[in-house]
Amino acid sequence: MDSRWQRFYQPPGSPLARLGLVLLGLGVLTLSLLLGVFVLAIAVGLAVIGALVLTVRRWLGLGQARTEDSSLIDVEYRVVSRQRRDRDD
């Protein structure tokens, strides 16, 4: 083993201490997994609640503007060819 590496980390010599490190590592991984699942469950719950709220708003028509200015109007265009109009005179 490199002597520079031994300055920063030296594995424990006792088998009981190694077992403790393994259990500590497993505990940290388990805790992070549970916290991740918890955060994911909260995010999914908020997404479902938001989808339900938007659906109810759409069913009730609360998100739409009720003024007549915002409604669509029908427009007709009449295209007149200038060359044809000049010939008709």
C-alpha positions in Angstrom: 0.0 0.0 0.0 1.2 3.5 -0.8 2.6 5.4 2.2 0.8 8.6 1.3 -2.5 6.8 1.4 -1.8 5.4 4.9 -1.6 9.0 6.3 -5.2 9.7 5.4 -6.9 6.4 6.0 -5.9 3.3 7.9 -8.5 0.5 8.0 -9.2 -0.7 11.5 -7.4 -3.9 12.6 -10.1 -5.2 14.8 -12.8 -7.4 13.1 -15.4 -5.9 15.4 -14.5 -2.4 14.3 -14.7 -3.4 10.6 -18.1 -4.9 11.3 -19.2 -1.6 12.9 -18.0 0.3 9.9 -19.9 -2.0 7.6 -23.1 -1.6 9.7 -22.6 2.1 9.8 -22.3 2.3 6.0 -25.4 0.2 5.6 -27.3 2.4 8.0 -26.4 5.5 6.1 -27.4 4.0 2.8 -30.7 2.8 4.3 -31.4 6.2 5.8 -30.7 8.0 2.5 -32.9 5.5 0.6 -35.8 6.0 3.1 -35.4 9.8 2.9 -35.4 9.6 -0.9 -38.6 7.5 -1.0 -40.2 10.0 1.5 -39.3 13.0 -0.7 -40.5 11.2 -3.8 -43.8 10.3 -2.2 -44.3 14.0 -1.2 -43.6 15.1 -4.8 -45.9 12.5 -6.3 -48.7 13.5 -3.8 -48.3 17.2 -4.7 -48.4 16.4 -8.4 -51.6 14.4 -7.9 -53.2 17.1 -5.9 -52.3 19.7 -8.5 -53.7 17.6 -11.3 -57.0 17.2 -9.3 -57.2 20.9 -8.7 -56.7 21.8 -12.3 -59.2 19.2 -13.4 -61.9 20.5 -11.0 -61.1 24.1 -12.1 -61.6 23.1 -15.8 -64.8 21.2 -15.0 -66.2 24.3 -13.1 -64.9 26.7 -15.7 -63.1 28.9 -13.2 -59.9 29.4 -15.2 -61.6 31.0 -18.2 -62.2 34.7 -18.8 -65.8 35.7 -19.0 -65.6 39.0 -20.8 -66.8 39.3 -24.3 -63.7 41.1 -25.5 -61.7 37.9 -25.1 -64.1 35.9 -27.2 -63.3 35.0 -30.8 -64.9 36.8 -33.7 -65.5 35.6 -37.3 -63.9 37.7 -39.9 -64.4 37.5 -43.7 -62.0 38.8 -46.2 -62.9 39.7 -49.8 -59.9 39.6 -52.1 -60.2 41.8 -55.2 -57.7 41.5 -58.0 -56.6 45.0 -59.0 -55.8 43.9 -62.6 -59.3 42.5 -63.1 -61.0 45.6 -61.6 -59.0 47.8 -64.0 -60.0 45.7 -67.0 -63.7 45.9 -66.1 -63.8 49.7 -66.2 
